[in-house]
């Protein structure tokens, strides 16, 4: 039976987090958000989003950049 959790599309989640869809995917990769791909669109679990936003004060998590990033959040890009 399919899981009936409430989900939001990645574009809406990115807006709520004031970031990019790519950064949201990095949050999923780091297990900071729960999401599944449905028909080519990533859908994010609303409860995991609420938990993250409460923990981060309504923003994205720190230290989500790739560990190989030499700029260490000083690049001014979407992940800093």
N, C-alpha and C positions, 0 to 999 in steps of 0.2 A: 504494500500500500504506500502511496506517495506521501511524503511528509507535507503537512499542511501549514507549516510555519509561515508567518507573514514575511514577505521579502520586498525589497526595493531594487530597482535597476541601478546599475553601477553609476550611471550619469547623475541620478538624483543623490546618491550617497556622496559622490564627489562634491556636489554643490553644498550639501549639508556640512561636509568636512572642510570646505573652502580649499579644495585641492583638485587634483586631476584623476581621471579614471585609472591611469597607470599607477599612481600612488595608492589608490584603493586596492589594486591588485597586489601591490607589495605588502599591504596590511594583511591581505588574505594569505599570502605566501608565508608571512611571519606568524600566522595564527592569531593575529590581533582582531581579525574579523572573520566571520564564517560566511562563505558564499558558494554558490553552485552556478555552473553555466547551463542555461536553458535555451535551446534553440539559438545558440550563438551569442546570447546576451548574459552577462554575469549578473546574478541576482544575489543581493546581500541580505542576510538574516537581520531583521529589525532589532531583535533583542541584543545581538552581538554589537550592533551599531550603537544602541543606547548605552550599553556597558562601556564601550570605548569612549564615547563622547562624555560620559560622566567622569571617567577616569582622567581624561585629557582636558577637561574644562571646555568642551565643545569644539575641539580641533582635532587634527591628526596627531598620531603618536610621534614621539621623537625617535631618532635613530632607526628609521625605516630604510634609509638609503642602503644601497649595495655595500657590502663590507669592503669591496675593492675600490670604492670611490675615493680617490686621492684628495678630493676637495673637502671632505669631512663636514658637509653642511654649510660651507662658506661660499658655495657657488652662486647662491641667490636663485637657483632653479626651483622647480616644483617640489623638490624633496627637502628643502632647507627650512 
